[in-house]
Amino acid sequence: MDYGVQLGRRFRSLKLWMVMRSFGTDGLASRIREHVRLAQEFAKWVEAEAGWEIMAPHPFSLVCFRYAPEGLDEVQTNTLNQRIMDDVNATGEVFLSHTKLRGMFVLRLAIGNIRTEEKQVAHAWDRLREARGLIRPSA
């Protein structure tokens, strides 16, 4: 009752209603499943690459990870990941966010755009690996 047009408030559910109306229940479920699949694929790439690690379970379309090469203390690793994130975001091609888990700076890749395909996720992974190579861990 608080969000109807007649009360002068924004019709906040309109965006959700339009998406549901456009795609239907099955279409929405399909897209969510695809986003989860893409996140799982990205997590496999991270786990397979030396120095990278998954930092939290990823049952949905959000993956928390970081680059943690051997020989660095936690402060250096946190600084390195901040620089990787800044470098990747500066390209304007990919946007990563971050969080702190158990005091560690952790990168976050969230897949949620309806048009996201595997090639865009692979592109993000390429940018991350390039940034890792451009930044000296000791810096």
C-alpha positions in Angstrom: 0.0 0.0 0.0 2.9 2.4 0.6 4.3 2.1 -2.9 1.4 2.7 -5.2 1.2 5.5 -7.7 -1.8 7.1 -6.0 0.2 7.7 -2.8 2.8 9.7 -4.7 5.7 7.3 -3.9 7.9 5.7 -6.5 6.5 2.5 -7.9 9.5 0.6 -6.8 8.3 -2.8 -7.9 7.8 -1.6 -11.5 11.3 -2.6 -12.6 11.0 -6.1 -11.1 7.5 -6.5 -12.6 8.7 -5.5 -16.0 11.6 -8.0 -15.9 9.3 -10.7 -14.7 6.7 -9.8 -17.4 9.4 -9.8 -20.1 11.2 -13.0 -19.3 8.6 -15.0 -17.3 9.5 -17.3 -14.5 11.3 -19.8 -16.6 13.3 -17.1 -18.4 14.4 -15.5 -15.2 15.3 -18.9 -13.7 17.3 -19.7 -16.8 19.3 -16.5 -16.6 20.0 -17.0 -12.9 21.2 -20.5 -13.6 23.5 -19.3 -16.3 24.9 -16.6 -14.0 25.6 -19.2 -11.4 27.3 -21.4 -14.0 29.5 -18.6 -15.2 30.5 -17.9 -11.6 31.4 -21.5 -11.1 33.4 -21.5 -14.3 35.3 -18.4 -13.2 36.0 -20.0 -9.8 37.5 -23.0 -11.6 39.8 -20.7 -13.5 40.9 -19.0 -10.3 41.5 -22.3 -8.5 43.6 -23.6 -11.4 45.9 -20.6 -11.5 49.0 -20.6 -9.2 48.9 -17.8 -6.6 45.1 -17.2 -6.9 42.7 -18.5 -4.2 39.0 -18.6 -3.6 38.1 -17.0 -0.3 34.5 -18.0 0.3 31.9 -20.4 -0.9 30.2 -19.3 -4.1 26.8 -21.0 -4.5 25.4 -18.0 -6.4 26.8 -15.6 -8.9 29.3 -13.8 -6.7 32.9 -15.1 -6.4 35.3 -13.8 -3.7 38.9 -14.4 -4.5 42.4 -12.8 -4.3 45.9 -13.1 -5.6 48.2 -14.3 -2.8 51.7 -15.2 -4.1 54.1 -16.9 -1.7 56.5 -14.7 0.2 54.2 -11.8 1.0 52.9 -10.9 4.3 49.2 -10.0 4.7 49.7 -6.3 4.4 51.6 -6.7 1.2 49.0 -9.1 -0.2 46.2 -6.7 0.7 48.0 -3.8 -1.0 48.7 -6.0 -4.1 45.0 -6.9 -4.4 44.0 -3.3 -4.0 46.3 -2.3 -6.8 45.1 -5.2 -9.0 41.5 -4.1 -8.5 42.3 -0.4 -9.2 44.3 -1.4 -12.3 41.5 -3.6 -13.7 38.8 -1.0 -12.9 40.8 1.8 -14.5 40.5 0.0 -17.9 36.7 0.8 -17.8 36.2 -2.7 -19.3 35.5 -4.6 -16.1 34.3 -3.5 -12.7 35.3 -5.4 -9.6 34.4 -4.6 -6.0 36.1 -5.7 -2.8 35.4 -6.6 0.8 37.3 -7.6 3.9 37.0 -11.2 5.0 38.8 -12.1 8.2 40.9 -9.0 7.8 42.0 -9.8 4.3 41.3 -7.6 1.3 39.3 -9.8 -1.1 38.2 -9.1 -4.7 34.6 -9.7 -5.8 33.3 -10.6 -9.2 29.5 -10.4 -9.4 27.8 -11.7 -12.5 24.3 -10.3 -12.9 23.8 -8.4 -16.1 21.2 -10.2 -18.3 23.5 -10.0 -21.3 26.7 -11.3 -19.7 28.2 -14.2 -21.6 31.2 -16.4 -20.9 33.4 -14.3 -23.2 32.9 -11.3 -20.9 33.8 -13.3 -17.8 36.9 -14.7 -19.6 37.8 -11.1 -20.6 37.6 -10.1 -16.9 39.8 -13.0 -16.0 42.3 -12.0 -18.7 42.4 -8.4 -17.3 43.0 -9.8 -13.8 45.9 -11.9 -14.9 47.4 -9.0 -16.9 47.1 -6.7 -13.9 48.8 -9.3 -11.7 51.7 -9.5 -14.2 52.1 -5.7 -14.4 52.3 -5.1 -10.7 55.3 -6.2 -8.8 54.3 -8.1 -5.7 57.0 -6.4 -3.6 55.7 -2.9 -4.4 
